[in-house]
């Protein structure tokens, strides 16, 4: 369970970071930060090395630099890691990375979504769909496409804020709902 106060604090660190370093962040950096956040989340108590009261600021900075190198994230994140270590809040790093990505995407008007289809969309169909979504959302679309045979035939677009589906499976679900609701009366 994610503690809401940790997310709020992570969001504050992310906003402060982006206010200073936002011009340096790229989409590729966001990919690395997401991967790093995922790796750190899998490793549980990784941040305990930063909590040793005897470690000096220089040692913490060296550990932070090594951590960033291992995670393959940009070097300009060093001041952030140093700040979190100094505040004894290194456990927030994965959440701060995720918040940086989320805030960056909001600032850049980027919408991430998953596009499922059956059958596979050709490049022209994909481009038409992306253009349609960009016009409707007024955002740049960053999509991951996949084939979902459960759709039978059709398209499903899903993001954190959008769910749109036009498929035979949806039509069947809608028909089933009508039948079930009709039997309840």
N, C-alpha and C positions, 0 to 999 in steps of 0.2 A: 504494500500500500504506500502510495506517495503522499508524504506530508505536505499539505497545502502551504504551510509557512515556508517550507524549503523551496517550493516552486516560486513563491513570491520573492524570496531572497535571491534565488538564482536569476529570476527575471531582472531584478535590480542590478545585479552584477553584469548581466548581459547588456542591458541598456547603457550602463556606464562604459563598458568595453566598446560597444558600437559607436558611442558618441566620440570616442577618441580614435579608434582603429577601423571604423566602419568602411572607410574608403579603400582599405586594403583587402577586405573580405571578398572572396569570389565564390561562385557556385561550387567549384572544385574543393575549395577549403571547407565549405559546408558539408560536402560528402565525407571528407576526412574527419570532421568533427563528429558527424553522426556515427561513423564507424568507431571512432575512439570512445564515444559515450557508450555505445553498445558493448565494446570490449571491457570497459571499466565496470559496467553494470554486472557483467558476467563474473567478475573477479571479486565481488564482495568487499572484503576489508582491505583493499589495496592501499587506501589512504593512510593507514595507521603509521606508516613510516614517517609521515610528515608530522605526526603528533608527538614524537619524542621530544620531551622538554629540553633535553641536552643538545639537540641539533641546533647549530648556528644558522644564521640567515644565509651564509654562504653555502653551507651544506644543503639547506632546503632549496636554494636556487639551483645547485648542481643536480639534486634529485629531480627537480622540476624540469630542467633541461633534458635530462636523461629520459624522463617520462614522455615529454613531447616528442623526442626523437623516436622512441619506441612506438608511440602511437601514430607517428607519421603525420602530425599536424603542423601547421605553420609556426615558424619561430617567433612571429610577432605575438603569439599567445603567452610568451614568457612572463610579461608583467602581470597578466591575469593570474597565472599559476602562482607567482610570487605573492600577490596580494591575498589570494585564498589561503596560501600556506601561512602567511603572517597573521591572518585573522583566524587561523585554525579551523578553516571551513573547506578543506580539500575534498571532503565527502560530497560537496556540492558540484564538483567539476563536471560530472556527466550531465547533470541538470542544466548547468550554465552553458555547456556546449549546445545542448538541445534548444535552450532558450535563445542563444545567439542565432542559430539557424532559423528558428521560428520568427524572430524579430527581423532578421535580414530579409527573409522571404516577404514579410509584410511590407517592409520599407520598399522593396523592389517590385512589389505587386506581382509576386510569383505564386501560382497555385499549383501544388503538387497533386497529382491524381493518378489513379490506376484505371486503365482502360482494358476491360475484358471484352472479348468478342468471340463469336463463332459464326462463320469460319474466320480465318486470319484476315485482317484488313490489309489491303495492298497500300503502298506508299501514298497514292493519290487519295484513297479513302481516309487514311490517317491524317493527312494534311487538311482535308476538308473538315474533319471532325475537330481537329485542333483549332482551326480558324473559327469554327462555330463556337467552340468553348471559350476562346479568347474574346470574341465579340460579346457573348452572353455574360461572362464574368468580369470583363474589363480588366483582365490580368493576363500575364504571360503564363502559358501552361507548360508545366514540366511533367510529362507523362511517362508512365511505365506501361507498356502494352503486354498483354498475355492472352492466351487462348483459354476459354472456359467452355468446354463442351456441354456443361450443364445448362447453358443458355439456350441450347438446341440451335437457335439462329438468332442473332441480334447483337446488341451492344449494351454494356454496363459501364458507366463512368462513376467513380467514387473518389471522394477526397474527404478531408476533415469536415468540410461544410456542404458538400454536394453529394447527392445520390440520385442518379438518373439512369433509368434502364428502359430499353425498348427491345424486348425479346419475346420469343414464343414462350419461354419459361415464365415470364412475368404475366403474359396473357393467361397461361394455364393457372397460375397462382390466383390471379384476379377472378377467374371463372370459378375456381374452387371456393374462394371466399364468398362469392354470390350464392353458390349452392349451399354452403354451410350457413350463411346468414338467413337464407330462405327457409331452411329446415328449422331454425330456431324460433320462427314466428308461429 
